[in-house]
Amino acid sequence: MSVIDLRELERALYFIPATLEREKWIEIGDALKTSGIAFEVFDSWSATGDGYNAKTCRQQWKSFNGSHKSGTLIYYAMQYGYVADKSAKPDYAAIERERAEAKKRAQQQKAIQAQLAQEAAIRCFNIWQSAIDADNNHPYLIKKQVPAIGLKIDARGHLLIPVLNAENQLQSLQIISPQGEKLFAKNSLTAGGFYQLGAISDDSTIINITEGYATAATIISLTQQPIFIAFSASNLTPVAELVRKRHPKNPIVICADNDHLDKNGAPRSNNKNTGVINAKKAAQTINATVCIPYCSGSDFNDLFSELGRDECLKQLKGKALQVPTSPLARSAIALLLQHPHLAESVVDKMPEWEGFEFPGLDILKSLLRNILNDPEANTAALVVMYRGLVEEKVIQELAEMKFLFPESGIAAEFSDAVNNLIVQAKEAKITELLEKGKSQNLNAVEKDQLKKMLLIKQ
């Protein structure tokens, strides 16, 4: 939209009173953001309303998702006298007076909020000082199977997690009840707040960043790598910027929450996956990498609970995303990437892969999951999904891989590649178990697995 069009939209905006009902206020704000209007315009106009709240206004702006276009704004403006031929004009003098008053109210409100935040910080400090050190027997920690690392418990039995500012001063507390309910101290600041687990010894130390305490405690317990808690997806970028400023040379990994299911358990499209979206944004901002957990839950604590220590550690260390080296694996991934509809033909084969490994298998699994979560995704969209991740380079390379066989043979080639990969993986597993059996005893599970594979092979 041109500068002239944007000015016209702003002109139309000021025909609309900011005191209109909240639903319409939200629609207008969404239309402004979609059209490319700056937040400051929305904020300045909103401030002319009696119920203006600077914090609420900014939070609402962040939540706008582009579901309303400029026509929504024009429609409402016309209800209040706006016409496109500019023959009718708003009272600019009145608008400037309202803006001045709004700025004054905003400054007053900012001062009040700062005072409340300061009082809240003092309150948090006193609560923290009078609390006792937490042990591992708090119900929340037991449920999450994580230890208490520098935490405390208040007089009500609530778990306390400190929220520090850039000067390492206590600015808030996250309070977790025995039932797992979470809240922050009233009127306290949380934006930019963090809590660090573990020390950073030198520039080669890998630093992790994640959203919640349980996830962070899981990761540091498995990897012994230091980790920063951001407390929310929207706070990942501010915390990542702080960490990068403090440690400019260290490799940093954003350990995302994979919000792939909604509250009803239905798959979310990738553009609704808040945890991954914000993790990628943070990673791109500070030149970090992203690590995403793959399980039925959403975070690495869920992964640990569902699939165990080894699988969780495997995904955290990136071993689950080995670069495909064999021509067969590269062809299978490239064909699926370039022809996402092929995913339907191998869904039933996925259980056969459990327990086997070959370089590229987990990229293939990851790609299948992304396609099944978003059936409309094309090659370009799939490449974008891996931007900023450790496998971005190989995905980009395979998306451009050329094939000599005709279009009509794509499905058969893909099926043959997958079937042969499974056969090779089984052969490798049989060899591994036979070799292991020569030097040490196989456990019951391994014996049963080997027996079944040998019977099928006969």
Beta strands, then each sheet from edge to edge (+ up, - down):
strand 1: 132-133
strand 2: 152-153
strand 3: 159-164
strand 4: 170-176
strand 5: 182-184
strand 6: 195-197
strand 7: 207-210
strand 8: 227-229
strand 9: 252-255
strand 10: 289-291
sheet 1: 1+ 2- 3+ 4- 5+
sheet 2: 6+ 8- 7- 9- 10-
end
